[in-house]
């Protein structure tokens, strides 16, 4: 089985990280890190308490304490075994720490190690509008080899529910890692292209 690291921070949109973790853990091992603020937002947005969340984790999910800077994932020799690291959602504070190489917790450290080991790093930002500081931090991460994305659902697949929009965003993350899925209908898939244009 392939291995992925999924990090959930204190930005709005914890559902993105949860849905991603649930999907990936069906056929892969997921190393999950949730920040203290991530647990707070999880409770406020979805009404899920930390203890209940931990009890409900799928079998293929290994949970780490964000304060445990000595965890195996903090080492490049272990992180190279992973397909990559995904922070969903990624707070602007986390983005800043990654962009400036300040590893104050395990999430920051794992992202820093991913960049230095040239492993895929995907940051799903959930904030609007952006300040110039945010944009500069996005630029820094992009120049360092990371992928920065906003949680922006498309509408060409005619979403009818909030879940459809969530699945679109999660599907785009999976696309970036080359993972097959049917979470949303791809653009023009199965439709005849007009060759007369």
C-alpha positions as CSV (number, residue, x, y, z in Angstrom):
1,X,0.0,0.0,0.0
2,X,1.1,3.6,-0.7
3,X,1.6,6.0,2.2
4,X,0.4,9.6,2.5
5,X,0.7,12.3,5.1
6,X,-2.5,14.3,5.7
7,X,-2.4,17.4,7.9
8,X,-5.4,19.3,9.2
9,X,-4.8,22.8,10.6
10,X,-7.1,25.4,12.1
11,X,-8.4,27.0,8.9
12,X,-12.0,26.7,8.1
13,X,-12.8,23.6,6.0
14,X,-11.7,20.7,8.1
15,X,-14.2,18.6,6.0
16,X,-11.7,18.7,3.2
17,X,-9.0,17.0,5.2
18,X,-11.5,14.5,6.6
19,X,-12.9,13.5,3.3
20,X,-9.4,13.2,1.8
21,X,-8.3,11.0,4.7
22,X,-11.4,8.8,4.4
23,X,-10.9,8.4,0.6
24,X,-7.1,7.7,0.8
25,X,-7.4,5.3,3.7
26,X,-9.6,2.9,1.6
27,X,-6.5,1.6,-0.3
28,X,-3.6,3.4,1.3
29,X,-2.0,4.1,4.7
30,X,-2.6,7.6,5.9
31,X,-0.4,9.3,8.5
32,X,-2.6,11.9,10.0
33,X,-1.6,15.0,12.0
34,X,-4.2,17.4,13.4
35,X,-3.3,20.7,15.1
36,X,-4.9,21.9,18.3
37,X,-6.8,24.6,16.3
38,X,-7.7,21.9,13.8
39,X,-9.6,20.0,16.5
40,X,-11.3,23.3,17.6
41,X,-12.5,24.0,14.1
42,X,-13.6,20.4,13.7
43,X,-15.9,20.8,16.7
44,X,-17.2,24.2,15.7
45,X,-17.9,23.4,12.0
46,X,-18.9,19.7,12.2
47,X,-19.8,19.2,15.9
48,X,-17.3,16.4,16.2
49,X,-15.4,16.3,19.5
50,X,-11.7,15.3,19.5
51,X,-12.3,12.1,21.4
52,X,-15.1,11.0,19.1
53,X,-13.0,11.8,16.0
54,X,-10.1,9.7,17.2
55,X,-12.3,6.8,18.0
56,X,-13.8,6.9,14.5
57,X,-10.6,6.9,12.5
58,X,-10.4,4.2,9.8
59,X,-8.0,1.2,10.4
60,X,-5.4,2.4,7.9
61,X,-5.0,5.8,9.6
62,X,-2.1,6.4,12.0
63,X,-2.6,9.5,14.2
64,X,0.3,11.6,15.4
65,X,0.5,14.3,18.1
66,X,1.3,17.6,16.5
67,X,3.6,18.5,19.4
68,X,5.7,15.3,18.9
69,X,8.6,16.7,16.9
70,X,10.5,13.4,17.4
71,X,7.8,11.4,15.5
72,X,9.2,9.2,12.7
73,X,7.7,11.6,10.1
74,X,10.0,14.4,11.3
75,X,12.9,12.5,9.7
76,X,13.7,12.7,6.0
77,X,14.8,9.0,6.1
78,X,11.2,8.1,6.9
79,X,9.3,10.8,5.0
80,X,10.9,9.6,1.7
81,X,8.8,6.5,2.0
82,X,5.6,8.6,1.6
83,X,4.0,9.6,-1.7
84,X,3.7,13.1,-0.4
85,X,2.3,15.5,2.2
86,X,-1.1,17.2,2.0
87,X,-2.2,20.0,4.3
88,X,-6.0,20.4,4.0
89,X,-7.1,22.9,5.0
90,X,-3.9,24.9,5.4
91,X,-4.1,28.0,7.6
92,X,-2.2,31.1,6.8
93,X,-0.1,30.7,9.9
94,X,0.9,27.3,8.7
95,X,1.6,28.6,5.2
96,X,3.8,31.3,6.8
97,X,5.8,28.8,8.9
98,X,6.4,26.6,5.8
99,X,7.4,29.5,3.6
100,X,9.9,30.7,6.1
101,X,11.2,27.4,7.3
102,X,10.2,27.8,10.9
103,X,9.3,24.4,12.3
104,X,7.3,25.0,15.5
105,X,5.4,21.8,15.4
106,X,5.2,18.4,13.6
107,X,3.1,19.7,10.7
108,X,5.6,22.5,10.0
109,X,8.5,20.1,10.3
110,X,6.9,17.5,8.0
111,X,6.3,20.1,5.3
112,X,9.8,21.4,5.7
113,X,11.2,17.9,5.3
114,X,9.0,17.2,2.3
115,X,10.5,20.3,0.5
116,X,14.1,19.4,1.3
117,X,13.6,15.8,0.3
118,X,11.8,16.9,-2.9
119,X,8.6,15.0,-2.0
120,X,5.3,16.4,-3.2
121,X,3.8,19.0,-0.9
122,X,0.2,20.2,-1.5
123,X,-1.2,23.0,0.5
124,X,-5.0,23.6,0.3
125,X,-5.6,27.2,1.4
126,X,-9.0,28.3,2.7
127,X,-8.9,32.1,3.1
128,X,-10.2,35.1,1.2
129,X,-9.2,37.7,0.3
130,X,-5.4,37.3,0.3
131,X,-3.0,39.9,1.7
132,X,0.3,40.6,0.0
133,X,2.0,38.7,2.8
134,X,-0.1,35.7,2.0
135,X,0.7,35.9,-1.7
136,X,4.4,36.3,-1.0
137,X,4.3,33.2,1.2
138,X,2.6,31.3,-1.5
139,X,5.3,32.4,-3.9
140,X,8.0,31.2,-1.6
141,X,6.4,27.8,-1.2
142,X,5.9,27.5,-4.9
143,X,9.5,28.4,-5.7
144,X,10.6,25.8,-3.2
145,X,8.7,23.1,-5.0
146,X,5.4,23.0,-3.2
147,X,1.9,23.1,-4.8
148,X,-0.4,25.9,-3.5
149,X,-4.1,25.7,-4.2
150,X,-7.2,27.5,-3.1
151,X,-10.3,25.5,-2.0
152,X,-12.2,26.6,-5.1
153,X,-14.9,24.2,-6.4
154,X,-15.7,24.2,-10.0
155,X,-19.3,24.4,-11.4
156,X,-19.0,22.8,-14.8
157,X,-20.0,19.4,-13.3
158,X,-23.3,21.0,-12.1
159,X,-22.9,20.4,-8.3
160,X,-26.3,20.0,-6.5
161,X,-25.1,19.6,-2.9
162,X,-22.3,20.9,-0.7
163,X,-20.9,17.4,-0.8
164,X,-20.6,17.7,-4.5
165,X,-18.5,20.8,-4.1
166,X,-16.4,19.2,-1.4
167,X,-15.8,16.2,-3.6
168,X,-14.6,18.4,-6.4
169,X,-11.9,20.0,-4.3
170,X,-10.8,16.7,-2.9
171,X,-10.8,15.2,-6.3
172,X,-8.5,17.9,-7.6
173,X,-6.0,17.0,-4.8
174,X,-6.2,13.4,-5.8
175,X,-5.7,14.4,-9.5
176,X,-2.4,16.1,-8.5
177,X,-1.2,12.8,-7.1
178,X,-2.3,10.7,-10.1
179,X,-5.0,8.9,-8.1
180,X,-8.0,7.6,-10.0
181,X,-11.4,8.5,-8.6
182,X,-15.0,9.3,-9.5
183,X,-15.6,12.1,-7.1
184,X,-16.5,14.6,-9.8
185,X,-17.1,14.5,-13.6
186,X,-14.1,15.6,-15.5
187,X,-14.4,18.4,-18.0
188,X,-15.8,17.1,-21.3
189,X,-15.4,13.5,-20.2
190,X,-17.6,11.3,-22.4
191,X,-18.8,14.2,-24.5
192,X,-18.2,14.6,-28.2
193,X,-15.9,17.5,-28.9
194,X,-17.2,19.9,-31.7
195,X,-14.6,19.5,-34.4
196,X,-16.2,22.2,-36.5
197,X,-15.0,25.1,-34.4
